[in-house]
Amino acid sequence: MIKNYIEDANFEDTGFSYTLSLISGKHKMVILYCLMEFEPVRFNELKRYIKTISDKTLSMNLKELEKDCLIIRKEYPQIPPKVEYSLSDRGKSLMKVLDQLCVWGENNRMKSD
C-alpha cells in the first residue's frame, strides 16, 4: 500500500521541493540570513560577511534571489554607483523558516569539551 503511494508520488511537485529550489546552493541562505540581520546591505559588505565567495558567484546569487522576488535591489543614481539589497516581503516571510534552522542548530550543536 505505502509502496504504491511512493511510486506514484513526485517530489518535484511538493512545496518542500519548491522552497529548496529557491534557496539551494552554497550561499543563498547565508545571503538571506545576512540581509535578515543587517539590511540594507551593500555588495561589498555581503562579500566581506561571506568571505569565501567570488564577485561572480555573489552577483549571480543576488540576481537569482531578486528574480525569485526574495530580495530587493535598490540602485541610487550617484557616482560612484551605490546599490543596496534588502529582503522583500516574500523574503521576510521565508525568515521564519531560516530562523527555525538557526534555533535547531543552536539547540543541537555538538559542544566541544
N, C-alpha and C positions, 0 to 999 in steps of 0.2 A: 504493500500500500504506500508506504513512505517512499520507496524506491521509485515508483511511478511518478510521484509528485516531483521528486528531484529531477528526474529525466525530462519532465515537461517544463520545469522552471527555467527562466532565463535571467541570470544575474544582471545582465546589462539593462534589464527593464526595471530594476529596483531603484529606489531613492538613494540607497547607500552607494550604489554604483555611480549615480549622477553626482552626488556630493564628492566622491573620490575623484571624479573626472575634473572637477573644478579646483581641487586643492592638491592634486597629486604632484609629485616631483619633490626634489630635494629642498627647494627654497620657498615655495608658495606659502606654506603655513607659517614659516618664520617671518616672511614679509608681512602677512596679515597680523601676526602677533605683535610685530614692531609697530605697525600702524595703530593697533588697538591700544598699545601702551603710550605711544609718544606722538600721535598725529597732531598736526600735519607733519610730514617728514619729507625731506628733500632727497634726491637721488644719492648724493654722496654720503648723507647720513645713513641711509639704508645700507650702502656699501660698507661703511665703517662698522655698522652694527653686525652685519652678517660675516664680515672679514674674508671668507674664502670664496666669494662669488666674483665672477668676472663682470665687467661692464656689459658685455653682450648678453650674458645669461640673465643678469638683473633686468636689463631693458626688455628682453623677451618675456620674462615672467610678469613684469609690470604691464606690458601690453596685453598679455593673455588675461590677467586679472581685471584689467579695465574692460576688455571685450566681453568678459563674463559678468560685467556690472557689479563686481565686488569692491572695486576701488574707484576713486575719482581722481583724475589728473587735472590739476589747475595750473595753467601757464600764465605767467604775468608778463605783460608787454614791456620789458625793460632790457637794458643792456648792462651787464651780461644777462642772458635769459635766466629766469627763475621759474622752477617747476616744483610744485608740492603735490604730495599724494596723501589721500585720506580715505577712510572707509566710506563706502556708500551705505545707504540704509540696508540694502541687501547684504552687504559685507558685515555690517554691525549685527545683523540677525544671526550670522554664522558664528559670531564671537561667543555665544552661549555654548556652542559645541566645543570650540577651541579651549574655552575656559575650563570646561569639564575635563578635557585631556590634561590640562595643567594640574588640576586638583588630583586627578588619578595619579599622575606622575609624582607629585609631592607625597601622596599617601603610600605609594608603592616603590619608591626609590630605594634601592639597596643601600643601606648605610655601611660605610667602610669603617672598620674598627681602628 
